[in-house]
Amino acid sequence: MSLDIRFLALIIIVQAVAMSAVAFNMGIFRQVFIFCYLLLVPGIVLIRLLKIDNLDLSETLVFSVGLSVTILYLVGLLLNELLPLVGFQGPLSSFSSLVSINVIVLIISLLGVSGRSPSQEFLRSLFAVHNLVAVVLPVLSIAGSFLAVYYHNSALLLAMIALMAVCTLLAAYRKVFSHESYPIILLASTFAIVFMTFYATRFALIWDQAFEFYSFRITQINHYWNPNYLPSIGLQLWKTHSMLSVNMLPTILSETSGLNGASVFAILYPFVLSFIPVVVYKLYRTQANKEVSFIAAAFFIANCVGLGWGNDMQKIAQLFYVLLLLIMFRDGLSDLARNVLFGLFTFSLIVSHYSMAYIFAFTLLLAWIFFAVRKESSPKISITHVVFVLVSTFCWFLYVSGGATFEAILESARFVIDSLSSNFFNLNARGSKVTQFFGISEYGTNTIFNEISRFVFQVSALLIILGFLGMLLRRNKTRFAKEFQAMILLNLLIVILNVVLPGLSATFLMQRYYQTTLIVLSPLFVIGGYFVFDILGKIFRKAQFEKLARFFLLSVLILLLLFQSGFVYELTRVRSYSVALSGYRIDKVTLYDGLGYSNAFDVYGAMWLGSKIGDQQQAIYCDNNAKDGALLSYGLINYTLMKPLLNTTYTYPAGSYIFLRWVNVMESEVVLSSLVWNTSDIANTLNEQNVVYSNGASIVYEVP
């Protein structure tokens, strides 16, 4: 029996098991098996079809995940548009989704040819005993998260972060770990740190996350994605609903696996996110050696721990963003494979997140213009690719989301232009993140540890700038491709503009865009360190300065990780905003108002109220965080029905509702933007209403 037949037989067996798991609802087995099947197998068979047989195991995994998500997008979109035409309601049901995906996977398998298996050397390295140390990281993260949340003990999480730092050092110095272990360490470290954050903030569906979960639940309930469903309830909701990454993708996974929506969100996005640093490392390997690439990828992770990874749309989109950059610079791909991958990943990027799609489109355009003005040819950035990305991006957002994202961009542009004339010399107009970086403003308690943290962050940013100078002055040593250098220049300009132009940082969220630019800029951190010590070595004529450079870089990297993760603040017991490590000792007003978190009391109260009113149009009076959090995401209450709860209002329309969440009841605090008042101010008014729901910390009143 040939390899092709064995592979085809394996696919058929896997599909039979998947169908049986769904048909007989095999509990946890169904959930785990379907998740692994849908997020890996479709991509694996497509890799074979494209004859991409020179990938190592880590590349096979990341390409499989990216291509699998792309196939889920395409299959879901086809079902969503075609089945209603033949009278089939609920096209995204578990049966139609799984059967269609199985058919597509089987067809691709029949068309594909045998590909090369991962090398035995890599497999031996993967399962080497010393790599089990890296596997301990996710285990400590899972166990430590339970311990921190339920027993208020962060010891295991602190041990996990310390072990993560030790693994990074040992790998960088090639002690214990080999070069082949780099992807494993990056994958394990990212999953561990991301799971820790996700589990601690599982009820933190507010603002962007609330919009995303609302879009998903509406799609899941109807088993249908209607892009025109939300035009009347706000621009942010409308443009979020046009992103398949937070409605169609989790709907398919939830329906087929049997997992509830909250569990899908808690598993899907950390799972996909964990592969991003691996792709980042592979991208850097196209431009630098293994050691530089690993330190740069670890630097990227350390920054993301503090800056955040963005909303769920951005998490998915970043995977496709870095995959697109990787296939642009990776050698060994055939023209057919490169073009097909470029087209598929471009589509997935566009339908995953609007901002990431615009960043990629305009970066590609400006890079092409840069080479066109210099009259240089660029085989990696062709006019065909540029036109394809621009046309695809504008078509999707103009015709699918009704131009909602364009309207948002125009509003932001108008705000920035107005700020140029009125606030150009006002440093605070650059946003809190910029002013905190320069030490102009503070956030929270200012201790010696906060000052050290800021200093370490500033040193890392300075090294990036010095790395840029080093890249320009030592081109023969950096061996960066000219297209990669152009990408670096454009991303550095994005950061500079956020600092220079008033309003831009606050409008486009500086921390998110800085984190995105680090995908390209992180190698400069390493180049900057070696550049400085190379100069010092020449001045003092000492050859060992290269070793000192690595020691210095790793010192900055580890300090950055320990501070950005909240490790130092938890260890020293100073004020911390790391909910994962220190959530149990953050005061509740700060946690539920300042940071916007909810708890189970708020969630159950919102779900009850949502089921109570159904499709009715009664007004609901609540504070800001209830409106942008639990009531929207869990209650699925129409955004336009929620009104501000004021202490100056003494009469309410008959049949309307008043929703008090945990912090309103237990801490007697109500927050409306800059207005903060005590619940006792409306005590007499509340006594006149009927209590229709109470769980001890969340109360719903109905106005008689």
N, C-alpha and C positions, 0 to 999 in steps of 0.2 A: 504494500500500500504506500503510495507516494506521500510526500510531505504535504502536498496540497490537499489530498483527500483526508489525511489525518486532521489537518487544521479545519477543514470544512465540517468534518464530523464533530470536532470539538465545539465549534460554533453552534451547531444544531443541538448538541447536548445542553450547552449553556442556555440556549433559548428555551428549550423544553423545561429546564429547571426553573427559569424565570417565569414562564407562563404558569407552571404548577404552583410556584410560591405565591403568585397573585390569586390564582383560582381558588386555592385552599387556604389563603390568608395565613401563611405560616409565621406569623408574628415577627420576632426579632430576625429570624433567618431571612424572611422576605425583605425586611428593611435594609439589612446589610448587603444581601446579595444583589438586589435591584440597584442599589446605589452604586456599588462597584461595577456592575454590568453596564449601566447607562453612562457612567462617567469614564469608562476605560475602553470597553470592547468596540464601540463604533469607531473610535479613533484608531485603534490598533488595526482593524481591517482596512481602513482607509489608507493608513501608512503603507500597508502591503500593496494596495492597489496602485499607489503612486511610486512604487519601487524605491522607497527611501530606505535603503538597507545599510547605511553607514552611520547609524545612530547608536550611541551607547545606551545603556539601560535608563539612565536619568533623562536623556533626551527623548527616548521612546515614551517614558511616562508623561513628560510635560506636553509633548506633541499629542499624545493620546487623549489627555484631559482636554486640551484646547480643541482638538478636532471633534471629540465627543460632544462637548457643549455646543459647537457649531452645528453638528448634525441634529441635536435636539432643537435648536432654534429653527432650522430649516424644516424639519418634519412637523414641528408644532405650528409653524406659520402656514405650511401647505394644508394641514388638517383644518386649521382655523378658518382659512379662506375657501376651501373647496367643499368640505363636507356639508356646510349649511346650504350650498347651492343645490344639493340633491336631497334636501329635507332632513339631514341628520343633525339633530340638536345636541349640544354638548360635545363638540368635536374633540375637546381635550380631556375626555374621560380616560380612566385607566385602561379600558379595553382597547379603544381606538388608538391611544398613544402607544401602548406596548406592542400591539400587533403591527402597526405601521413601522415602528422602529425596527422590529424584528425582520420585517420584509426588506427594508432598506439595507440592514446589516447583512442579510443573507445574499442579496443581490451583489453588494460590494465584495463579499467573500467569494462569490462565484466568478466575478470578473478579475479578482486579484490574483497575483502570482506569489509564489513563496518568497519571503524576505529572509534576510540573514538574522539569525538568533543573536542575542547579546553574547558578547565574548565570554568565554569561560573564565578568563582572568578577571574581568569585571565582576562576574558573579561570585567568584571566590573572595574578592575584596569586599563585596557587599555583605556576605555572611561571615566575614572574619570576626573572631571573638572580640577584638578591640572595638569594633563598630557597635557592639551591644551597649557600650557606654553612652553613645549618642541616642540609642533607642530608649534609654532610661529617662531622658528628658521629657518626652510626652507622658510617660507613666507618672513621673513626679508632678507634672502639671495637672493631670486629671485628678490624682489623689489629693494634691495640695489645694486644688480649687474647692473640692468638697469640704476639706478640713477648714479652709478659710471662711467659706460661706456659712457653714452650719455650726462650726465650733470656734470661730473667731481666732484661729491659730494659723499664722502665715509661715510657720517654720519650714514646711516642705516646699512652698513656693520660693522662699528665700534660698533654700538649698538648690532648687532647680536653676535659678538664675546664676548662682555661684558656679554650679557645674557647667552651665552654658558658657560662662566666661572662661573656665578652665579648659573646656574642649576647644574653644576658639584659639586660646594660646598654644595648646599642644599641637593643634593642627597647623597653625602658622609656623611653628618652629619644627614641624615634621617629627614631633615626638609622639609615639604611640600610633598616631593616625598617618595614613599615607595620602598622597594626592587624590587617589580615587575615592577617598572618604569625604572629600569636600562637599559634594552634593548631598550626601547623607546627613552630615552635620548641619548644613544650612536648612534642609527640609525638616529635620527633627527640632532644631532650635526655633524655627518659625512657627511650626505647629504648636509647640509647647507654650510659647509666649502669647500666641493668638488665642489658643483655647482658654488660657488663664483669664484673658480679658473678656472673651465672649461669654464664658460661663458666669462670671461675676456681674455682667451687665445684661443678663438675659431678658430683663424687663425694661431695658433702656431703649424702648422704641419711641423715640421722640424726634421731632423735626424731620430730617431726611428719612430716617429709619421708619418713622410712623407712616410717611407717605408711601414708602416702598411696601410695607406690610399691608397697607390699605389696598394698594393696587393689586397685590397678590391675592388677597382674600376675595376681592370683587371678581377677579378672573377665575379663581378656584370655585367659588359658589356657582357661577354660571357655566363653568367648564368651557368658557369662551372668552377670548380677549377682544374687547371692543375698543379700538383706539379713540373712538369718538364719545366714550362714555362720560368723560369728566370735563368737558369744556366749560361748564358753568360753575365749577367749585374751586377755581384758583389756578393761577399759572403754574405754580410749583407742582401741584398734583397732576396737572395735565401733562407737563413735560416728563414727569416721572413715569406716568402711565404709558408713555410711548417707548419705554425701555423694556425689552423682552427679558433682560437679566433678572428683573424683580417681579415679574408676573407670570410669563409663559414658562420659563425655565423651572422655577420652584413649583409651579402648578403640576407640570408633567412629573417631576420627581415625587411630589407629595401624593398624587393620585396613584402612581404605579407602585411606590414603595409602601404606602399605607401610613407613612409618618405624618403627624400633624404639622401644620404650617410653621409653628414656632420651632419645632425640632429640625425641620428642613433648613430654616434660616440659620440655626445654631450649628449645623453640620456642613451644609453646602459651602458657605462662603469662607469659613476657616480652612476647609479642605482645599478649595481652589487657591486661596491666598497662600497656602504653605508652599506651593510650587513656584511662586513668583521669584523669590531669591535664587532658586535653582536656575531658572531661565536667565536671571540677571547675571549670575556667575558664568553661564555659558556664553552670554553676550560679551562679557568682559574678556573671556578667553579668546575671542576672535581678534582682540586688540592687545592683549598683554599676557604675561606668563601666569602660571597657576597660582603662585604665591600672591602676586599683586591682585589678581582677580578675586581670590578668596578674601583677602583683607578688605577689598572694596565692597564685596557683597555683604560681608559681616558689618561693615560701616553703614550700608544701606539699611540693614535690619535694625541696628541700634538706633538710628534716627527714626525709623518708622514706629518703634516702640513708644517713643515720646510724642512724635508728631501725629501718629495715627495713620491708618491705612485708607481713610476716607469712608464714604458710605458703601453700602453693599453693591450698588451699581459700579462704583469706581473700583472695587476689589476685583470684580469679574473683568472689567475693561482693562485693568492694568496687566492682567495675564496676556491678553491679546496684543496690547501695546508692546510689551517686551518680546512676545513671540514674533511680531512683525519686524522689530528691530533685529532680532536674531536671524531671521531668514534673509534679511537684507545683507547682513555681513558674514554669514556663515558660508564657508566654501564646501564643496562636495555635493551640492544639490543640483539636480538637472534643471534645465530651464522650465520644463513642464511642471515639475514638482514645485519649484520656487514660485511660479506664476499662480498655480492653483492654490497653494498655501497662502500666498499674498491676498488673493481674492477672497478666500474663505475667512481669513482672520480679519480682513478689513471689514467685511460684512458684520462679523461678530463684534468687533470693536464699536461699530456705529450703533448697533442695536443694544449695546450694553450700557453705554454712558455718553451723554451728549458732550460734556466738557472734554473728556479724553479723546473723543473722535475729532473735535475741533482742534485740540492741541496737535494731534498727529497730522491732520490735514494741512494746517497752516505751517507747521514745522517742515513738513515735506515740501510744501510750495516755496517757502522762503529759502530752503536749502537749494532747491533747483534754481531759483532766481539768482542766488549767490554764485553758483557755478556758471550760470548763463552770462551774468555780467562780467565775470572773469574770463569768459570764453574758454572754459575748461569742460571737457566731457566728464560725465559721471555715470558709469555703468550701473551703479547701485541705486541711483535716483533718476529714473527716466521720466520723460514727459508723459509717457503712457500711464505710468503708475500714479503720477501726480493728478492727472485728469480723472483717472478712474476713482481715486479716493475722494476728490472734491465733488465730482458729480454724484457719486453714491451717497456721500454725506448729506449734501444739500437736498437731494431727492427724498431721502428718508425723512428728514426733519421737516421739510416743507410740506410734503403731501401726507405723511402719516400723522405727525403731531401738529399739523395745521400751522406750522411756523412758530409754535410756542417758544421753542428754544431761541429762535432768531429774535423774537420780541424781548426775551430776557437779556440777550446780549446787547441789544440796542438800549434798553433801559440802563444797564450797567455802564455802557459807553457814555450815555448822556450824564450819568452821575459823576463819572471820572472827569469828563470835560468841564462840568460845572465846578468841580472841586479844584481844577487847575487855576481858575481865576479867584476863587474865594479862600482856598485853604492850602495853597502851594507852600507857604512858609510855616504852616502849622504842622509840627512833627506828629502830633497826636492823630492827625487825619490819615496817617499811614496805617493805622490799626494797632491794636494792642500787641500783637505778636512782634511787629517791627520795633515798637518802642521798648518792649521788654528786652529784645535782643540787644539794643543799644544802652540799656540800663536807664531809660527815661521814665518808665513806669514799672510798677510792681504788680504781681498777682499773688494774693495770699500773703502768708507770713514771710518776711524777709530775714532769713537766717544765714549764717556763714555757709551752710550747705547749698542754699539757693544761689549764693554768689559764686561758689565753686562750680556749680552746675552751669551757670550762665557763662562763666569763663571757659570751661571745657567746650561748650557749644560754640563759642566765639572762636576758639582756637581751631576747631574743626572747619568752620566756615573760612577762616583765614587760610588754612592749608589748601582748601579748594581753589581759592584765588591764586595762591602761589603755584598750585599745580597747573593752572591755566597758563601762567607765565612760563613755567617749566616746559609745558607742552610746546609753546611757541618757540622757546629758545633752544630746546633739545629735541627737535623733531626726529633727528636720526636715532635717538635712543628710545623714544616713546613708541615708535612704529604704529601710531594711530592712523587708520585710513583717513583720507581727506574728508570723506563724507561723515565719518564719526566726529572729526574735529569740527565740522560745520554744525552738527547736531549739538555738540558741547557749547559752541559759541551762542547758538540760538537759545538754548536752555538757560545759559548764564544771563542772557539779556532779559529773559522772563523774570528772573530773580531781581535783577537790577531795577527793572521797571516797577516791580512791586514795591521797592524801597523808595524810588524817586517820585513816582506819580501818586499824589494824594487820592485816597479813595479806592485805588486799585486793589490794595492788599485786603481791605475790609470787604470789598465787593466779591472778589474771586477767592477769598480765604487763603491767605498767605501760607499757612501750614500745609494745606493740601497741595498747593502748587509747588512748594519747595520740596515736599516729599516726592512728587512726580518728577521734578527736574533731577532729583538725585539718582534716578534710574540711569541717567546719562552722565551725571557729574561726579558720582562716587569715586571713579578711578582717579580723579584729580586729587582727592584727599591723599591717596597713596603717593602719587607723583609729586605732590607738593612737599610731603615729608622727605622723600629722597632728594628732591631738588635743594631743599634748605641744607640738609646735611652734606650733600655733595659740595655745595659752596663752602661750608665750614671745613670740610675735609681738605679742600684745596688751599684754604687760608692757613690752616694749621698743619697741612701736609701729613694728615693721619689717614691711613687706609681704612681703619676700623670704624670710621664714621658711618659706613653703610650698615653695620650691625647696630650702631646706635640709632640710626634712622628707623629700623624695624622695631627696636625696643620702644622708641618714642611713639611711633604710630600705634602700636598695640596698647601702650599705656593710655593714650587718648581714647582709643576705641573702647577699651574695657571700662574706663571711667565714664564715658558717654553712655554705655549700656547700663551701668549700675545706677547712674543718676536718672536717665530717661525712663527706666523701668520702675522707678520708685523704691528700689532696693535700699539705697542709702537712707532715704527718709523713713522707711519702715524700721530699719535696723536701729536708727538713732531716735526713733519715736518723735520726730518733729512733724509738723503738719504736712500731710501728703494728700494729693488728689488722685492717687492710684487706687481706684475702687477695688481692683483685683487683690491688691496686697493690704490696703488699709481701709477698705470700705466699712469694716466693723467699728472703726474709731472715728470716722468722719461724722460730724454732727448732722443730724437728720435734716435740718433746714437747708444746710449747704448741699446735702446729697440729693434731696428731692426738689429743691427749688433752684439753687445755684447751678447744679450739674444736670438737673432735669430728669432724674431717674424716677421710676415708678416701682411699686412692689405688688405682691400678689393681691393685697386688699384693693388697690386701685384697679387692677386688671379685672378681678371678678365683678367689681362694681360697674365698671364700664361695659363688660360683656352682658350683665343683667340689663342695664339701661338700653343697650343696643337692641337686645331681643324684645324689650318691652315696647319700644316705640316703633320698631319695624320700619315700614315705609311712611309712617305718619310725619307730619311736618311741624311738630311742636318745637318751640325754641328750647334750648338747653343753656343754662347760665353756669359758667365755670371759670376757673382761672386759666392762665395761658398754658401752663404745662399740661393740664388736663386736656385742653383743646388740641394741642400739638402732639399729645402723647397717647395715653390709654384710650380716651374716647374715640380718637380717630383710628388707631391701629387695631385695637381689640373690640371696641364697640361698633366700629364701622359706621359711625354717625356722620351724616352729611356735614361737611365743613362749614357750610353757610348757615346751618341751624345753630351753631354754637356761638353764644353771645358772652361778652365780658361780665363777670360777676362783680358789681361795684358796691361799695358801702354807702353810696349816695342814692341808690335805687331802693324804694320801699314797697313798690307794688310791681307785680309781674303778671303777664297775661295768663288768663285761666287755661289750665291744661298744659302749661309749660313746666319745665323741670329745673331743679337746682342740684348740681352735682358737687359734692365735697369729697376731696380725696384725702389720703392719709395725713398729709402735712396741714391741711385746712382743719382737720378734726383734732389731731393729736398735738399739733404745735400751734394751732389757732392762727396760722399765717396764710394770707392770700396774696399772690404776686401777680400783678398785671403790668408787664413792661417795667417801667421805673416806679410804679405805684405799689407800695406794700402797706397792707393794713391788717387789722386783727379781726378774726371771725366774730368776736363778741360785738363788733360794731353793728352787725345785722342779727343779733340774737333774737330780738323781739320779732323781727320780720320772719325769721325761720320758725319761730314758735307758732306762727299763724298758718304754716304749710303742713301738708300731710307727709309723714315719713313712710315711703313705700318700699324702701330697701335700706338695710344696714347690715354690715358684717363686722361692726365694732370699730372700724377705722375708716370706712368709706360709706357715705350716706347719700341717698337720693331722696329729694323732696319733690312732691307734686303739688302744683299750685291749684287750689280748689276753685 
